[in-house]
C-alpha cells in the first residue's frame, strides 16, 4: 500500500512539473489578431499582456473615433479568445479523465 502511495506521489510530481513547463511555454508564446481587414493588429503574450498594437494610418479618422475603438476592441477580444483556447487545449491534456471542478 505504501509503495503505491509513493508511486502515485512521484507520478503527481512528474505531472505537476510537466504542467508547469507547459504553462511556461504558453506564457512565452506570441498571439496576434487583426480587425478591419488588417487595419488594427493587436499582439500579446500567453500571459494576456498586450505587447503591441499596430494601427494603419488610413483608419484614423478624427470624425469617427468610435470605429477605431471598435476595431481595437474586436481585435483584442479575438486575441484573448485565441489565448484562452490555446491554454485550454494545452492545459486540458493534464486534467483529462480527472473529475476536478475548477481546473482550467
N, C-alpha and C positions, 0 to 999 in steps of 0.2 A: 504493500500500500504506500509506504513512504517513498519507494523508488518511483512509483507512478506519479506521485506529487512532485518530486524533484524534476522528473522528466517534463511534466506539464509546465512547471515554472520556467524551465530552460526554453521550452517552445514559446511560451508567452514573452519571455525576454527577447528571443530572436525576432518574433513578430513585431514587438514594440520597436526594436532597432530598425527593422525594415520600414515600418510606418514613419518613423522619424526621418529616415533617409528619403522616402518618397515625398514627404511633406516639404523637406528642404529643397528637393529638386523642383517641386511645384512653385515654391516661393521665388526661385531663380528664373523661372520661365518668363517670357515676354508675350503679352497678348495685345492684339490690335483690332480695332473695329472702326468702320467708317460709316458716314451717313451723308445723304445728299449727293450720291454718286461720287464719293471721294472728296467732297468739299471740306469735310471735317473728319480728321483722323485722331483717335484717342488711343494712347498706348499705356499699358500698366504692367506691373509685375504680378506674380501669383499671390502676393500679399494684399492685392487690391489697392496698391498705391499707384496713383496716376503718375506716369513718368514723362509723358509728353502729350501735347495737343498741337496738332497742325491745322491751320485754318487757311484755305485758299483765299487770296485777296478778293476775288470776284464775288465771294459770298458775303462779304462785309458790306452791308447796306445800312447806313445810319438811320434810314427811314423804316427799316424792318429788322430791328434788333431781335424781336421775338423769334423770327425764323432761325437766326443763328443760334439762339439759346435752345430752341427745339432740336436742332441738329446735334448740338453738343450733348444734350440730354439723351437723345436716341443712340448716339454712338457710345456714350458711357454706359447706358443700360445694357446694350448689346455686349459690350466688353465684360461687364460684371457677370452676365449670364454665361459667357464663354468660360470665365474663370471658375464659376460655381460648377458648371457641367464637368470641366476637366478635373476639378477637385473631387467631385462625387464619383467620377469614373475611377480615378486613381486611388482614392482612399476607400472606396466601396469594396475593392477587392479584399481588403483586410477584415471587413465586417460581414461579408457574405456568409450565410449559414449561421451567423451568431444572432440571436434574438436580443439585441441590446438597444433598447429605446434611447434616443438622444445621441446615438453615434452617427455622425455625418448623415 
